[in-house]
Amino acid sequence: MTVEEVGDDHTQDGTVDLPGNPVRRSIRGRWKACSFLVFSILVSIVLYDRVFVKITRKFTGNPRGITLLQRMGIGIVFHILLMTVACFTERYRLKVAADHGLINQKGVKLPLTIFVLLPQFVLMGVADAFLEVAKLEFFYDQAPESMKSLGTSYSLTSLGMGNFLSSFLLSTVSNITKERGRGWILNNLNESRLDYYYLFFALLNFFNFVFFLVVVKFYVYRAEVIHSLDVNEEEVKVYIQLPSPHTPHIDAFVFT
């Protein structure tokens, strides 16, 4: 399999939209890198619910396993690791392009398998399984009863604002680096330095994580999260039979 650079169209990487992104499609089988992301998210969510929660629940006593804020924090750490891995993967891709004399050529196929992208897309799926799912639950769980639906919309609004901000950062970094010499983001990705750009995002995520820790320190949960999820079946449902003058018995459920 080889990796094909797809013209000048825009494809979403999961964090930013990169012009001419070499996503990097396999010539044989037509694999797309975004397939890795979707599959990774689905698998990560299942493993989180079925394995991670059960293990951590034994140590924390929390039905969720860990709190929503802890889950978001882990997601941010995975994002830092993701961008670091993406930086080194891009450096490897540029080295292959240089070794084969393809630096100045645009739209050429590199002798790389698409699976070199697998680690970073797996990490992206794991990070989203922690961060994005926890963020959606947090906005819903912590919103007042009369604002539950509005809380969910806040989660999606923050995601939309992040996409606009990433586009702003992309164009700003591109313009500034072009003015100061060799641009980081060019139409020809073999001449670009996306490894620097990914490293820049890793640093941004690190500072975001530090700010997150400061904010979390002063946050007080609106309600006890430990009581808002599932508890053992025997504690949730107690089956009783009540006598009735009209019917032999009436089945009723009492919830605790």
Salt bridges, closest charged atoms under 4 A:
GLU4 OE1 - ARG30 NH1 3.82
ASP8 OD2 - LYS106 NZ 3.24
GLU90 OE2 - ARG93 NH2 2.76
ASP99 OD2 - LYS95 NZ 3.04
ASP128 OD1 - HIS79 NE2 3.66
GLU132 OE1 - LYS135 NZ 3.19
GLU137 OE1 - ARG64 NH1 2.98
GLU137 OE2 - ARG71 NH1 3.84
ASP141 OD1 - ARG64 NH2 3.09
ASP195 OD2 - ARG91 NE 3.16
ASP195 OD2 - ARG193 NH2 2.51
ASP251 OD1 - HIS249 NE2 3.42
